[in-house]
Amino acid sequence: MTSTPVAAPHRSKAGFDLSPPSPEQYSALVADLDDEERRILLDHGTERPFCGIFNEAKGKGTYGCRLCGLPLFKSGTKFESGTGWPSFFDPIDRDHLAFVTDQGYGMVRTEIRCARCEGHLGHVFDDGPPPTGERYCMNSVSLRFVAEGDPLPDALGRGAPEGERLV
């Protein structure tokens, strides 16, 4: 009898499992989204400026994907861009982000999606502060915040480092 080997999960440099959720898991992740959350996260929409809950947030912690919980940015990389959306200059791990060319609205820009569940997060621009010069302009509705010292969510049951505290 021969067996088919099971593929090892694809891990980011930071150690997180980037394998996409199963169809059943994905259905559970999106089940409770309201119409506005669906428009932004699933249909690649944009929330109105200056209205998102994280635009002026100052707490210490980690911002992760609203759907699957993958950690995206530490609060120390958040800055006031004046654009009306939460902005960050450096992700926790670039492997956690998918970069997609967006040619909508008569311009070319780079859309940012969660590398694991493909939820729409926002866009990245090259007008950010040093040291990266990048501005990750995110929709608040696409993010979840985990206060410093609290365990990261483990929405997909992937285990460590999810469910643990991010140092």
N, C-alpha and C positions, 0 to 999 in steps of 0.2 A: 504494500500500500504506500503510495506517495502522497505527500501533503503539499499544498501550495503555501509558500511562506507568506506571512502577513507583513505588509510593508510597514516599516517603522515610521512613526509620525515625523513630519517635517518640523524641525525646531528652529526657532530664531536664535540669533547669537545670544540673546538674553535668556534662552532656555525655555521659551513658551512654545507649546504645540500649536502650529499654524494650520493643521489639517482642517478643512472646512467642516462645518457641522453637517450631520446627516440630514436628509429631508425632514425627518421627524423632529430632530432638534431645532432645525430652522423654523419649522411651523410653530413650535413652542415659543421660540424667541420673539416672533413677530405677532403672536396671537393677541396680545394686549395693547398693541399700538393704536393710538387714536388716528384720525384722518390726517392731522397735521404731521404727526410723527411718521406716518407712512409716506406722505408726500415728500418729506425731506430724506429720510433714511433709505427708502426703497425706490423712490422715483427721482432721486438726485435733485431735490428741490433745495431752496435756500430760505432760511427763516428771515424775518424782517430784522434789520439792524437795530441795535440798542434795546432789544426786548428779551434776549436770552438770559436764562438764570445764571449762567457762568460768565457773562460779559464783564462784570465788575467784581467777581468773586476773588477773594484774597487768601482763602484757606490753604494750609500746607497739606499736600497729599499728591495723589495720582489721578489723572484724567484718563479714563478708558473708554472703549467702545460701548455705547449704550446697549447694543444688542448682545454681543457675546462676552463683554467684559475684558477683552484683550487690553492690557495697559498701553497707552499711547504717549502721554506726556507727563512729566513731573511738573508740579506747580512752580518750581524755581525757574522754569523756562517760559512761563507765561509773562506777557508784557502788554502794556496799554498801547495799542496801535492806533486808536482813534477812529477805527473803522466801524465799530458797533458790534463786532463779533469777537469771541475769545480768540486770542492770538498767541502762538507759541513759536519759539525760534529753533527748537531742537527736539526731535522725538526721542523716546526712550530707546528705541531700536528701529532703524529704517525698515527692517524686515517686517515690522508690524503694519506698515502702510503700503498700499498699492497705488501707484502713480498712473493715472489714465489721462490721455490727451482729451480735452473738452473743447469742442469748437462751437459751442452754443452761444447765442446772443451776439453773433457777429465778431467774436474774438477767439483767440486761442489761449487757453490757460490749462493748468494741470489740476485735475480733480484728484482728491485724496479719498480713498476708500479703505475700510478695514481689510487687511490682508487675509484675515481668516473668514469673515462672514460676508464681506463685500458691501457692508453698510456704507452709505454715502456719509462722509464726515465733513467735507468742505473743499478748500482749494489751497495750493501753496503758491506763493509769489516770491520774487527775488528782491524784495525791498525791506527785508527784516534787519534787525540789529546784529552786530557782531556777537559771537564769532562766526555764525553760519551765514548771515545775510539773507536768511529765509524767514518768511512769515507764513506760518500754517494758520490759515483763517478758518476756524471751525464753527459749525453750527452747535449751539448749546444742546439742542434736542438730540444730537448725535453722540453726546458724551454722558458719562456717569462719573461722579467724583467719589473717590475713596480717601477719607481723611488719613493723614499720617498716623501710623500705628495700628490702623484697622486692617484686617485681612482683605486681600483682593477677592473679588467674586470668582466663583468657579461654576459659571452658568452651564458649562458643557460637561462637567464632571471629569475634567482632564487631570486633576491632581497637581502636585507641586510643579512649578512654583505658584500655581493658582491656588487660592484658598489660604495662602500664606501672606505674611507682611512683606512688602517690597522695601528693600533697604535703599 
